[in-house]
Amino acid sequence: MDEVTFKSNTVLSDVHLYTPNHRHLMVRLNSVGQPVFLSQFKLLWSRDSWTDSGTEDSGLRDVPPQEAPPAGSASPRSPPGSGHSHEGLSPQAWADTTSQEAPLDEDGDLDVVRRPRAASDLDPAEPPRDKVHPMILAQEEDDLTGDQAQESCPDSIIKIEHTMATPLEDVGKQVWRGALLLADYILFQRDLFQGRTVLELGAGTGLVSIVAATVARTVYCTDVGTDLLAMCQRNVALNSHLATAGGGVVKVKELDWLKDDLCTDPNVPFSWSEEDIADLYDHTTVLFAAEVFYDDDLTDALFNTLSRLVRRLKNACTAILSVERRFNFTLRHLDVTCEAYDHFRASLNALEKLADSRLRFMVEPVEASFPQLLIYERIRQLELWKIIAEPT
Ligand SMILES: C[S@@+](CC[C@H](N)C(=O)[O-])C[C@H]1O[C@@H](n2cnc3c(N)ncnc32)[C@H](O)[C@@H]1O
């Protein structure tokens, strides 16, 4: 197999950077030859808690988020959110989180897996080592569905296939931190989404939609690109038992922010049926979008789509958006700026001023102080925003 190379235009999500090695396994190559990995995201919560009637009864408390361990460090000895109440965690979830120890050698030192030496290193200080390549651990299998998925996937685990270090046009094939923040919010506020019809824009691997389907009735999980949507569909199948337990269904569909209309051509994969479109417009009351504000033109396209869609919906609706404020040094400014985030905030402001005789938009930040049920680094720069669209 060719060596895995990191090109200058590739990006790697922190979610995959910080996932300990044994949690992501390379399982196959996708149809365009990219290595696909399987990661497990543990829900620090038991199925019993899912059936609780509401946030007040869940035993969850409004506590500060967990401090993430530094990259490469052992997993926390104390439970995530340690020092806080962990009511709501099943004994199983508790045992699993505390048993994720880093590998140790016979003296008890950390056993660090080293990167293979670069071919360009002409003067190595140590004798050359064997090169290590990712290995395919299992060949592509048919989609796991129903009972099969249930057997291989306990209630507390979400299995997600994804790629790593993709070019910008393929970022949807990775899981981003904002998706985990939004998933946490959905689980914490599950009463708000119980039995709803939900639309996710730019769903990528589908993690948010999969979590939403544990409470919502129908989730339209949308993005663009047959490759990506196929991967997303596979993830939905891998986790189908989580959705069906709550009666939820996830429908993976194409929705391109650069197009005005939904594709209804039955020959196009992931196109819409007339029934789905009618259901979408008649029943949707919640929209989600995680980490989709990284390119100003796409941000404009997404806000246009959002404002067009809510005008077609029969009911008032709420959109919950997650965004990470990323700082970059730019030659243009000769300074550190967060242009993509600034453009997002300007778009929110513009939306609020868009009120017409039919509809008005209210925008408010959501305090990200709810507990973490998924393990990731909830950094200060991660934000949630709520847009309420209602008739004037
Ligand atoms: C950074 S990824 C976020 C993926 C996922 N929400 C997450 O947080 O893990 C941005 C997503 O926006 C999607 N996207 C980009 N342009 C789009 C367009 N024109 N229409 C629909 N989705 C688009 C990408 O395909 C990708 O899935």
The ligand as an SDF file (V2000), in Angstrom:
LIG
                    3D

 27 29  0  0  0  0  0  0  0  0999 V2000
  -16.8100   20.9860    8.3420 C   0  0  0  0  0  0  0  0  0  0  0  0
  -17.9810   19.9040    7.6560 S   0  0  0  0  0  0  0  0  0  0  0  0
  -19.0800   19.6280    8.9990 C   0  0  0  0  0  0  0  0  0  0  0  0
  -19.6770   18.2680    8.9430 C   0  0  0  0  0  0  0  0  0  0  0  0
  -20.5210   17.8890   10.1680 C   0  0  0  0  0  0  0  0  0  0  0  0
  -21.6250   18.7960   10.3430 N   0  0  0  0  0  0  0  0  0  0  0  0
  -19.6760   17.8790   11.4120 C   0  0  0  0  0  0  0  0  0  0  0  0
  -19.6990   18.8750   12.1680 O   0  0  0  0  0  0  0  0  0  0  0  0
  -18.9720   16.8970   11.6600 O   0  0  0  0  0  0  0  0  0  0  0  0
  -18.9640   20.9910    6.5970 C   0  0  0  0  0  0  0  0  0  0  0  0
  -20.0700   20.3020    5.8610 C   0  0  0  0  0  0  0  0  0  0  0  0
  -20.7490   21.2230    5.0060 O   0  0  0  0  0  0  0  0  0  0  0  0
  -21.0690   20.5400    3.8030 C   0  0  0  0  0  0  0  0  0  0  0  0
  -21.2700   21.4430    2.6620 N   0  0  0  0  0  0  0  0  0  0  0  0
  -20.3470   22.2130    2.0490 C   0  0  0  0  0  0  0  0  0  0  0  0
  -20.8970   22.8420    0.9970 N   0  0  0  0  0  0  0  0  0  0  0  0
  -22.2010   22.4540    0.9300 C   0  0  0  0  0  0  0  0  0  0  0  0
  -23.2870   22.7630    0.0540 C   0  0  0  0  0  0  0  0  0  0  0  0
  -23.1320   23.5770   -0.9930 N   0  0  0  0  0  0  0  0  0  0  0  0
  -24.4770   22.1950    0.3090 N   0  0  0  0  0  0  0  0  0  0  0  0
  -24.6390   21.3520    1.3500 C   0  0  0  0  0  0  0  0  0  0  0  0
  -23.6430   21.0220    2.2040 N   0  0  0  0  0  0  0  0  0  0  0  0
  -22.4370   21.5620    1.9960 C   0  0  0  0  0  0  0  0  0  0  0  0
  -19.8500   19.6680    3.5730 C   0  0  0  0  0  0  0  0  0  0  0  0
  -20.0950   18.6320    2.6320 O   0  0  0  0  0  0  0  0  0  0  0  0
  -19.5780   19.1670    4.9700 C   0  0  0  0  0  0  0  0  0  0  0  0
  -20.2700   18.0040    5.2600 O   0  0  0  0  0  0  0  0  0  0  0  0
  1  2  1  0
  2  3  1  0
  2 10  1  0
  3  4  1  0
  4  5  1  0
  5  6  1  0
  5  7  1  0
  7  8  2  0
  7  9  1  0
 10 11  1  0
 11 12  1  0
 11 26  1  0
 12 13  1  0
 13 14  1  0
 13 24  1  0
 14 15  1  0
 14 23  1  0
 15 16  2  0
 16 17  1  0
 17 18  1  0
 17 23  2  0
 18 19  1  0
 18 20  2  0
 20 21  1  0
 21 22  2  0
 22 23  1  0
 24 25  1  0
 24 26  1  0
 26 27  1  0
M  CHG  2   2   1   9  -1
M  END
$$$$
